Amino acid sequence: NATGPVNSLCPSNATGPVNSLCPSNATGPVNSLCPSNATGPVNSLCPSNATGPVNSLCPSNATGPVNSLCPSNATGPVNSLCPSNATGPVNSLCPSNATGPVNSLCPSNATGPVNSLCP
């Protein structure tokens, strides 16, 4: 029910509950993609102000702010999402036909149709 342009993954001007992803004004637990212990605004997918372990989309061993989907300051393997040097099928949010580096959600070098989150 967003009433304006929907940018990135979470519309900034949503006027009601945004189910699938993360409303920027969520004040409580946010399902699936967002950790249940977020204590402030939930932006992008992984809030930087989470007060507990951030699971699912964000590696548990991140040692700094967790932004976008794969934090650059993770101190261990970043799994579940998109490795930057994937040379084959990439699961879930990344199209299976990516042939080069996979960054953020939509690889710039995708060679075929890109599903769901990628235009």
C-alpha positions as CSV (number, residue, x, y, z in Angstrom):
1,N,0.0,0.0,0.0
2,A,2.8,2.4,-0.6
3,T,1.5,5.7,-1.8
4,G,4.6,7.0,-3.6
5,P,7.7,5.8,-5.4
6,V,9.1,2.6,-4.0
7,N,12.9,2.8,-3.9
8,S,15.6,0.3,-2.9
9,L,13.7,-2.5,-1.0
10,C,11.7,-0.6,1.5
11,P,9.5,2.4,0.5
12,S,10.2,5.5,2.6
13,N,6.6,6.8,2.2
14,A,4.6,3.7,3.1
15,T,1.4,4.6,4.8
16,G,0.5,1.2,6.1
17,P,2.1,-2.2,7.0
18,V,4.6,-3.4,4.4
19,N,4.6,-7.1,4.7
20,S,7.1,-8.8,2.4
21,L,10.0,-6.4,3.3
22,C,10.8,-3.9,5.9
23,P,8.9,-0.7,6.6
24,S,11.2,2.2,7.6
25,N,9.0,3.1,10.5
26,A,8.7,-0.3,12.1
27,T,8.7,-0.1,15.9
28,G,8.5,-3.8,16.7
29,P,9.5,-7.2,15.4
30,V,9.8,-7.3,11.6
31,N,9.3,-10.6,9.9
32,S,11.6,-12.8,7.8
33,L,14.2,-10.4,6.4
34,C,14.6,-8.2,9.5
35,P,15.9,-9.3,12.9
36,S,13.3,-9.4,15.6
37,N,15.4,-7.4,18.1
38,A,15.7,-4.2,16.1
39,T,15.2,-1.3,18.5
40,G,15.1,1.6,16.0
41,P,14.3,2.4,12.5
42,V,14.6,-0.5,10.2
43,N,16.3,0.6,7.0
44,S,17.5,-1.4,4.0
45,L,17.4,-5.0,5.2
46,C,19.7,-5.1,8.2
47,P,19.3,-2.3,10.7
48,S,22.6,-0.8,11.9
49,N,21.2,-0.4,15.4
50,A,20.2,-4.0,16.1
51,T,20.9,-4.8,19.7
52,G,21.4,-8.5,19.3
53,P,22.6,-11.1,16.8
54,V,21.5,-10.4,13.3
55,N,20.6,-13.7,11.6
56,S,19.3,-14.9,8.2
57,L,20.5,-12.3,5.8
58,C,23.4,-11.0,7.8
59,P,26.3,-13.1,9.1
60,S,26.5,-13.5,12.8
61,N,30.2,-12.6,12.9
62,A,29.9,-9.1,11.6
63,T,32.0,-6.7,13.7
64,G,30.6,-3.4,12.6
65,P,27.5,-1.8,11.1
66,V,25.6,-4.1,8.9
67,N,24.5,-2.4,5.8
68,S,23.1,-3.4,2.4
69,L,23.0,-7.2,2.5
70,C,26.6,-8.4,2.7
71,P,28.7,-6.2,5.2
72,S,32.2,-5.3,4.0
73,N,33.5,-5.6,7.5
74,A,32.5,-9.1,8.2
75,T,35.3,-11.0,9.9
76,G,34.3,-14.4,8.7
77,P,32.7,-16.1,5.7
78,V,29.6,-14.2,4.4
79,N,27.1,-16.9,3.4
80,S,23.4,-17.1,2.7
81,L,23.5,-14.2,0.2
82,C,25.8,-13.3,-2.6
83,P,29.6,-13.9,-2.7
84,S,31.3,-11.2,-4.6
85,N,33.1,-13.7,-6.8
86,A,30.4,-16.1,-7.6
87,T,30.9,-17.9,-10.9
88,G,27.9,-20.1,-10.9
89,P,24.3,-20.1,-9.8
90,V,23.6,-17.8,-6.9
91,N,20.6,-18.7,-4.7
92,S,17.6,-16.8,-3.4
93,L,18.0,-13.1,-4.1
94,C,20.5,-13.4,-6.9
95,P,19.7,-14.6,-10.4
96,S,21.0,-18.0,-11.3
97,N,22.5,-16.7,-14.5
98,A,24.9,-14.2,-13.1
99,T,28.2,-14.6,-14.8
100,G,30.5,-12.2,-12.9
101,P,30.7,-10.4,-9.5
102,V,27.4,-10.3,-7.7
103,N,26.9,-7.2,-5.6
104,S,23.9,-5.8,-3.7
105,L,20.8,-7.5,-5.0
106,C,21.1,-7.0,-8.7
107,P,24.3,-7.9,-10.5
108,S,25.2,-5.4,-13.2
109,N,26.4,-8.1,-15.5
110,A,23.4,-10.4,-15.4
111,T,23.0,-12.1,-18.8
112,G,19.3,-13.1,-18.6
113,P,16.1,-12.2,-16.9
114,V,16.4,-11.2,-13.2
115,N,13.6,-12.3,-10.9
116,S,11.7,-10.7,-8.0
117,L,13.8,-8.0,-6.3
118,C,15.8,-7.1,-9.5
119,P,14.2,-5.1,-12.2
